[in-house]
């Protein structure tokens, strides 16, 4: 048994696997590579079986989404470290070594991510992860190297290891023990922001999350749903509210949710003025379904608060990115 298992959750991504999976296999000699198929309807399984028969497969009976799909995919995988890797990530030689070395030397750290650069513009950091994630006081996620829609060029300005609130699910290394002790990803999220929820739970329980930028990978991004897709808008708005309800301290919950109600209305109006009617409707569906789902999360919230040992998390920005630009070290 190898200490690391790189697990790729695939759904109709045969073209991405053709482009990137051979490099994952050849450039990850210290790891077992596993492809879990989320009931693809393209020829992903056939291609993998014929062209890369040595890659272990986990076949799921239906599309469980990113969150529950990974929970089910990881259950039969035995390793000290999991690496959750998107199928649209290009990895160079030696990409795992810096993260493995850091994790071995820092047992207090539960999870880490590499530096994510844009695969089609490699001089740029990548939107979905850049050099590690945070949230602001109102719950809006951002990254070291990406605030709102402003993505920075990589000039080496974030080449130090840094504590973060969340590591990107595009390339997430996590101790298997921490993953399961925290309950894994929340399958009810389906997709989007589930890794933020998991990392926030871990961080509030005293475990560390970091970015190790000495490891670099290249992410295409938007491989499943493009950024402007109303389905993505819906999941991001709904899941962000669920994320906040699950994890915010009681002292902040009511005020933040009150402000977010009005800010979400403003966001929907902006979509409408831009002619993005699908996204306008998606905001309201997201808020509606959050209200419907909220009672199912009450026990999870109580459990998270009970297990919290870090009340004031330094990696939560105590201002809002709507008005201020964070300063990173």
VENNORHU-V727372 format. One record per pair of residues at least 12 apart in sequence whose ideal C-beta (glycine too) atoms are under 7 Angstrom apart, sorted by the first residue. I is the first residue (numbers start at 1). J is the second residue. D is the distance in whole Angstrom. If there is no record, write none. Layout:
i=I j=J d=D
i=I j=J d=D
//
This chain:
i=1 j=78 d=6
i=1 j=79 d=7
i=2 j=30 d=7
i=2 j=31 d=6
i=2 j=32 d=5
i=2 j=79 d=7
i=3 j=79 d=6
i=3 j=80 d=5
i=3 j=81 d=6
i=4 j=30 d=6
i=4 j=31 d=4
i=4 j=79 d=6
i=4 j=81 d=5
i=4 j=83 d=6
i=4 j=96 d=6
i=4 j=100 d=7
i=5 j=31 d=6
i=5 j=32 d=5
i=5 j=34 d=6
i=5 j=77 d=5
i=5 j=79 d=4
i=5 j=82 d=6
i=6 j=24 d=6
i=6 j=28 d=5
i=6 j=31 d=5
i=6 j=33 d=5
i=6 j=34 d=7
i=6 j=83 d=4
i=6 j=85 d=5
i=7 j=34 d=5
i=7 j=36 d=6
i=7 j=73 d=6
i=7 j=74 d=6
i=7 j=77 d=6
i=7 j=82 d=6
i=7 j=83 d=7
i=7 j=84 d=6
i=7 j=85 d=7
i=8 j=35 d=5
i=8 j=85 d=5
i=8 j=87 d=5
i=9 j=36 d=5
i=9 j=38 d=6
i=9 j=66 d=6
i=9 j=69 d=5
i=9 j=70 d=6
i=9 j=73 d=6
i=10 j=35 d=6
i=10 j=36 d=7
i=10 j=37 d=5
i=10 j=38 d=7
i=10 j=40 d=6
i=10 j=44 d=6
i=10 j=87 d=5
i=11 j=38 d=4
i=11 j=40 d=6
i=11 j=63 d=6
i=11 j=224 d=7
i=12 j=40 d=5
i=12 j=41 d=6
i=12 j=42 d=5
i=12 j=44 d=7
i=13 j=44 d=6
i=13 j=87 d=4
i=13 j=223 d=7
i=14 j=42 d=5
i=14 j=43 d=6
i=14 j=44 d=4
i=14 j=47 d=5
i=16 j=87 d=4
i=16 j=88 d=5
i=16 j=223 d=6
i=17 j=44 d=7
i=17 j=47 d=7
i=17 j=48 d=7
i=17 j=87 d=6
i=20 j=87 d=7
i=20 j=88 d=7
i=20 j=89 d=6
i=20 j=90 d=5
i=21 j=52 d=6
i=23 j=90 d=6
i=23 j=91 d=6
i=24 j=85 d=7
i=24 j=91 d=6
i=25 j=52 d=7
i=25 j=55 d=7
i=27 j=91 d=5
i=27 j=92 d=6
i=27 j=93 d=5
i=27 j=95 d=6
i=28 j=91 d=7
i=28 j=96 d=6
i=30 j=96 d=6
i=30 j=100 d=7
i=31 j=83 d=7
i=31 j=96 d=6
i=32 j=56 d=7
i=32 j=79 d=7
i=33 j=55 d=5
i=34 j=56 d=5
i=34 j=58 d=6
i=34 j=77 d=6
i=35 j=48 d=6
i=35 j=55 d=6
i=35 j=57 d=6
i=36 j=58 d=4
i=36 j=60 d=6
i=36 j=69 d=7
i=36 j=73 d=3
i=37 j=57 d=7
i=37 j=59 d=5
i=37 j=60 d=6
i=38 j=60 d=5
i=38 j=63 d=5
i=38 j=64 d=6
i=38 j=69 d=5
i=39 j=60 d=6
i=39 j=61 d=6
i=39 j=62 d=5
i=39 j=63 d=5
i=45 j=59 d=7
i=58 j=73 d=5
i=58 j=76 d=6
i=60 j=72 d=6
i=60 j=73 d=7
i=64 j=187 d=7
i=65 j=190 d=4
i=65 j=191 d=5
i=66 j=169 d=7
i=66 j=191 d=4
i=66 j=194 d=6
i=67 j=185 d=4
i=67 j=186 d=6
i=67 j=187 d=5
i=67 j=189 d=5
i=67 j=190 d=6
i=67 j=191 d=7
i=67 j=194 d=4
i=68 j=187 d=3
i=70 j=84 d=6
i=70 j=185 d=6
i=71 j=184 d=5
i=71 j=185 d=6
i=71 j=187 d=6
i=79 j=176 d=6
i=80 j=175 d=7
i=80 j=176 d=6
i=81 j=103 d=7
i=81 j=173 d=6
i=81 j=175 d=6
i=81 j=176 d=7
i=82 j=174 d=5
i=82 j=176 d=5
i=82 j=179 d=6
i=83 j=172 d=7
i=83 j=173 d=5
i=84 j=169 d=6
i=84 j=172 d=4
i=85 j=171 d=5
i=86 j=170 d=5
i=86 j=219 d=7
i=86 j=223 d=7
i=87 j=223 d=7
i=88 j=219 d=6
i=88 j=220 d=4
i=88 j=223 d=4
i=89 j=170 d=6
i=89 j=171 d=6
i=89 j=217 d=5
i=89 j=218 d=7
i=89 j=219 d=5
i=90 j=119 d=5
i=90 j=217 d=7
i=90 j=218 d=4
i=91 j=217 d=5
i=92 j=216 d=7
i=95 j=114 d=6
i=95 j=215 d=5
i=95 j=216 d=7
i=95 j=217 d=6
i=98 j=212 d=5
i=98 j=214 d=4
i=98 j=215 d=4
i=99 j=112 d=5
i=99 j=114 d=6
i=99 j=173 d=5
i=99 j=212 d=5
i=99 j=215 d=5
i=102 j=161 d=7
i=102 j=212 d=5
i=103 j=173 d=7
i=106 j=208 d=7
i=108 j=208 d=5
i=109 j=208 d=4
i=109 j=210 d=6
i=110 j=174 d=6
i=110 j=175 d=6
i=110 j=178 d=4
i=110 j=202 d=5
i=110 j=207 d=4
i=110 j=208 d=6
i=110 j=209 d=6
i=111 j=167 d=5
i=111 j=172 d=6
i=111 j=173 d=6
i=111 j=174 d=4
i=111 j=178 d=7
i=111 j=199 d=6
i=111 j=202 d=7
i=111 j=209 d=5
i=112 j=167 d=6
i=112 j=173 d=5
i=112 j=210 d=5
i=112 j=211 d=7
i=112 j=212 d=5
i=113 j=129 d=6
i=113 j=132 d=6
i=113 j=167 d=4
i=113 j=168 d=5
i=113 j=171 d=6
i=113 j=172 d=6
i=113 j=211 d=5
i=114 j=171 d=5
i=114 j=212 d=6
i=114 j=215 d=4
i=114 j=216 d=6
i=114 j=217 d=5
i=115 j=131 d=5
i=115 j=211 d=7
i=115 j=213 d=4
i=115 j=215 d=7
i=115 j=216 d=5
i=116 j=128 d=7
i=116 j=129 d=4
i=116 j=130 d=6
i=116 j=168 d=6
i=116 j=170 d=6
i=116 j=171 d=6
i=116 j=217 d=6
i=116 j=219 d=5
i=117 j=154 d=6
i=117 j=216 d=6
i=117 j=218 d=5
i=118 j=219 d=7
i=119 j=218 d=4
i=119 j=219 d=6
i=119 j=220 d=5
i=120 j=220 d=7
i=122 j=218 d=6
i=123 j=153 d=6
i=123 j=154 d=6
i=124 j=151 d=6
i=124 j=153 d=6
i=124 j=154 d=7
i=125 j=145 d=4
i=125 j=146 d=6
i=125 j=151 d=6
i=125 j=152 d=5
i=125 j=154 d=5
i=126 j=219 d=5
i=126 j=221 d=6
i=127 j=146 d=6
i=127 j=151 d=6
i=127 j=221 d=6
i=128 j=168 d=6
i=128 j=170 d=5
i=128 j=219 d=6
i=128 j=221 d=5
i=129 j=143 d=6
i=129 j=168 d=3
i=129 j=170 d=5
i=129 j=171 d=7
i=129 j=219 d=7
i=130 j=143 d=4
i=130 j=144 d=6
i=130 j=145 d=3
i=130 j=146 d=4
i=131 j=143 d=7
i=131 j=144 d=4
i=131 j=145 d=5
i=131 j=158 d=4
i=131 j=211 d=5
i=131 j=213 d=6
i=132 j=144 d=5
i=132 j=162 d=6
i=132 j=164 d=3
i=132 j=167 d=7
i=132 j=211 d=3
i=133 j=164 d=6
i=133 j=165 d=6
i=133 j=166 d=4
i=133 j=167 d=7
i=133 j=168 d=6
i=133 j=196 d=7
i=134 j=164 d=6
i=134 j=165 d=5
i=134 j=315 d=5
i=134 j=316 d=7
i=134 j=317 d=6
i=135 j=165 d=6
i=135 j=196 d=7
i=135 j=316 d=6
i=136 j=317 d=4
i=136 j=319 d=7
i=136 j=320 d=5
i=136 j=321 d=5
i=137 j=317 d=6
i=137 j=318 d=6
i=137 j=319 d=6
i=137 j=320 d=5
i=138 j=256 d=6
i=138 j=259 d=6
i=138 j=260 d=6
i=138 j=263 d=7
i=138 j=320 d=5
i=139 j=240 d=6
i=139 j=243 d=7
i=139 j=244 d=5
i=139 j=256 d=6
i=139 j=260 d=7
i=140 j=320 d=7
i=140 j=321 d=6
i=141 j=196 d=6
i=142 j=321 d=5
i=144 j=158 d=5
i=144 j=162 d=6
i=144 j=164 d=7
i=144 j=211 d=7
i=144 j=328 d=5
i=145 j=158 d=6
i=147 j=321 d=5
i=147 j=325 d=6
i=147 j=326 d=6
i=148 j=321 d=6
i=158 j=213 d=6
i=158 j=328 d=7
i=159 j=213 d=5
i=161 j=210 d=6
i=161 j=211 d=7
i=161 j=212 d=6
i=162 j=210 d=6
i=162 j=211 d=6
i=162 j=329 d=7
i=163 j=208 d=6
i=163 j=209 d=7
i=163 j=210 d=5
i=163 j=315 d=6
i=164 j=209 d=5
i=164 j=210 d=6
i=164 j=211 d=5
i=164 j=315 d=6
i=165 j=199 d=6
i=165 j=200 d=6
i=165 j=203 d=6
i=165 j=209 d=6
i=165 j=313 d=7
i=165 j=315 d=4
i=165 j=316 d=6
i=166 j=195 d=6
i=166 j=196 d=4
i=166 j=199 d=4
i=166 j=200 d=7
i=166 j=209 d=6
i=167 j=195 d=7
i=167 j=199 d=6
i=167 j=209 d=5
i=167 j=211 d=7
i=168 j=195 d=7
i=169 j=194 d=7
i=169 j=195 d=4
i=170 j=219 d=5
i=171 j=217 d=5
i=172 j=195 d=6
i=178 j=202 d=6
i=178 j=207 d=6
i=182 j=198 d=6
i=182 j=201 d=5
i=182 j=202 d=5
i=185 j=198 d=5
i=188 j=293 d=7
i=189 j=239 d=5
i=189 j=242 d=7
i=190 j=235 d=7
i=191 j=235 d=6
i=192 j=232 d=7
i=192 j=235 d=4
i=192 j=236 d=5
i=192 j=239 d=5
i=193 j=236 d=7
i=193 j=239 d=4
i=193 j=240 d=6
i=193 j=243 d=5
i=196 j=243 d=6
i=197 j=243 d=5
i=197 j=246 d=6
i=197 j=247 d=7
i=200 j=247 d=5
i=201 j=247 d=7
i=201 j=304 d=6
i=203 j=310 d=7
i=203 j=313 d=6
i=203 j=315 d=7
i=204 j=247 d=7
i=204 j=304 d=7
i=204 j=308 d=5
i=204 j=310 d=5
i=204 j=313 d=7
i=205 j=307 d=5
i=205 j=308 d=7
i=205 j=309 d=6
i=206 j=309 d=5
i=206 j=310 d=6
i=228 j=276 d=7
i=230 j=278 d=3
i=230 j=279 d=5
i=230 j=281 d=7
i=230 j=282 d=4
i=233 j=279 d=4
i=233 j=282 d=4
i=233 j=283 d=7
i=234 j=282 d=4
i=234 j=285 d=5
i=234 j=286 d=5
i=237 j=264 d=7
i=237 j=282 d=7
i=237 j=283 d=5
i=237 j=286 d=3
i=237 j=287 d=7
i=238 j=286 d=4
i=238 j=289 d=5
i=238 j=290 d=5
i=241 j=260 d=7
i=241 j=287 d=7
i=241 j=290 d=4
i=242 j=290 d=6
i=242 j=293 d=7
i=242 j=297 d=6
i=244 j=256 d=6
i=244 j=257 d=7
i=245 j=294 d=6
i=245 j=297 d=6
i=245 j=301 d=6
i=246 j=297 d=6
i=246 j=300 d=5
i=246 j=301 d=5
i=246 j=304 d=6
i=247 j=304 d=6
i=249 j=311 d=6
i=250 j=305 d=7
i=264 j=283 d=6
i=264 j=287 d=6
i=267 j=283 d=6
i=268 j=280 d=5
i=268 j=283 d=4
i=268 j=284 d=6
i=271 j=283 d=7
//
